[in-house]
Amino acid sequence: MEQTTNYIEKVLGYKTWSDKRKIDALLEYDCNMYTNLGSDSTKTQVQDVKKKSRAIYRAISKIDSEDGKKLLYHMDKD
């Protein structure tokens, strides 16, 4: 989780990046986490990825509250 938190802080701290680029980078990181899960992944690994994903969506809501809220809503819906 610490690595994800560091990455989020790093991306949010970029002054020269547009909001769209920051959101794209965070979503790409999120996508890679889910892509690396496999059929042999344990329940603990899946839950860990979901926790990290929630942290990413909260960071996105700091950039664009509407998009962040939508992502969190759909995550809770599952």
Contact map, one row per residue, 1 for C-alpha under 8 A:
111110000000000000000000000000000000000000000001000100000000000000000000000000
111111000000000000000000000000000000000000000000000000000000000000000000000000
111111100000000000000000000000000000000000000000000000000000000000000000000000
111111110000000000000000000000000000000000000000000100000000000000000000000000
111111111000000000000000000000000000000000000000000000100000000000000000000000
011111111100000000000000000000000000000000000000000000000000000000000000000000
001111111110000000000000000000000000000000000000000000000000000000000000000000
000111111111000000000000010000000000000000000000000000010010000000000000000000
000011111111100000000000000000000000000000000000000000000000000000000000000000
000001111111110000000000000000000000000000000000000000000000000000000000000000
000000111111110000000100110000000000000000000000000000000000000000000000000000
000000011111110000000100000000000000000000000000000000000010000000000000000000
000000001111111000000000000000000000000000000000000000000000000000000000000000
000000000111111110000000000000000000000000000000000000000000000000000000000000
000000000000111111000000000000000000000000000000000000000000000000000000000000
000000000000011111000000000000000000000000000000000000000000000000000000000000
000000000000011111101100000000000000000000000000000000000000000000000000000000
000000000000001111111100000000000000000000000000000000000000000000000000000000
000000000000000011111110000000000000000000000000000000000000001100000000000000
000000000000000001111111000000000000000000000000000000000000000000000000000000
000000000000000011111111100000000000000000000000000000000000000000000000000000
000000000011000011111111110000000000000000000000000000000000000000000000000000
000000000000000000111111111000000000000000000000000000000001001000000000000000
000000000000000000011111111100000000000000000000000000000000000000000000000000
000000000010000000001111111110000000000000000000000000000000000000000000000000
000000010010000000000111111111000000000000000000000000010001000000000000000000
000000000000000000000011111111100000000000000000000000010000000000000000000000
000000000000000000000001111111110000000000000000000000000000000000000000000000
000000000000000000000000111111111000000000000000000000000000000000000000000000
000000000000000000000000011111111100000000000000000110010000000000000000000000
000000000000000000000000001111111110000000000000000000000000000000000000000000
000000000000000000000000000111111111000000000000000000000000000000000000000000
000000000000000000000000000011111111100000000000100000000000000000000000000000
000000000000000000000000000001111111100000000000100000000000000000000000000000
000000000000000000000000000000111111110000000000000000000000000000000000000000
000000000000000000000000000000011111110000000000000000000000000000000000000000
000000000000000000000000000000001111111110001100000000000000000000000000000000
000000000000000000000000000000000011111110000000000000000000000000000000000000
000000000000000000000000000000000000111110000000000000000000000000000000000000
000000000000000000000000000000000000111111000000000000000000000000000000000000
000000000000000000000000000000000000111111101100000000000000000000000000000000
000000000000000000000000000000000000000111111100000000000000000000000000000000
000000000000000000000000000000000000000011111110000000000000000000000000000000
000000000000000000000000000000000000000001111111000000000000000000000000000000
000000000000000000000000000000000000100011111111100000000000000000000000000000
000000000000000000000000000000000000100011111111110000000000000000000000000000
000000000000000000000000000000000000000000111111111000000000000000000000000000
100000000000000000000000000000000000000000011111111100000000000000000000000000
000000000000000000000000000000001100000000001111111110000000000000000000000000
000000000000000000000000000000000000000000000111111111000000000000000000000000
000000000000000000000000000000000000000000000011111111100000000000000000000000
100100000000000000000000000001000000000000000001111111110000000000000000000000
000000000000000000000000000001000000000000000000111111111000000000000000000000
000000000000000000000000000000000000000000000000011111111100000000000001001000
000010000000000000000000000000000000000000000000001111111110000000000000000000
000000010000000000000000011001000000000000000000000111111111000000000000000000
000000000000000000000000000000000000000000000000000011111111100000011011000000
000000000000000000000000000000000000000000000000000001111111110000010001000000
000000010001000000000000000000000000000000000000000000111111111000010000000000
000000000000000000000010010000000000000000000000000000011111111110110000000000
000000000000000000000000000000000000000000000000000000001111111111111000000000
000000000000000000000000000000000000000000000000000000000111111110010000000000
000000000000000000100010000000000000000000000000000000000011111110000000000000
000000000000000000100000000000000000000000000000000000000001111111110000000000
000000000000000000000000000000000000000000000000000000000001111111111000000000
000000000000000000000000000000000000000000000000000000000000100111111100000000
000000000000000000000000000000000000000000000000000000000001100111111110000000
000000000000000000000000000000000000000000000000000000001111110111111111000000
000000000000000000000000000000000000000000000000000000001000100011111111100000
000000000000000000000000000000000000000000000000000000000000000001111111110000
000000000000000000000000000000000000000000000000000000001000000000111111111000
000000000000000000000000000000000000000000000000000001001100000000011111111100
000000000000000000000000000000000000000000000000000000000000000000001111111110
000000000000000000000000000000000000000000000000000000000000000000000111111111
000000000000000000000000000000000000000000000000000001000000000000000011111111
000000000000000000000000000000000000000000000000000000000000000000000001111111
000000000000000000000000000000000000000000000000000000000000000000000000111111
000000000000000000000000000000000000000000000000000000000000000000000000011111
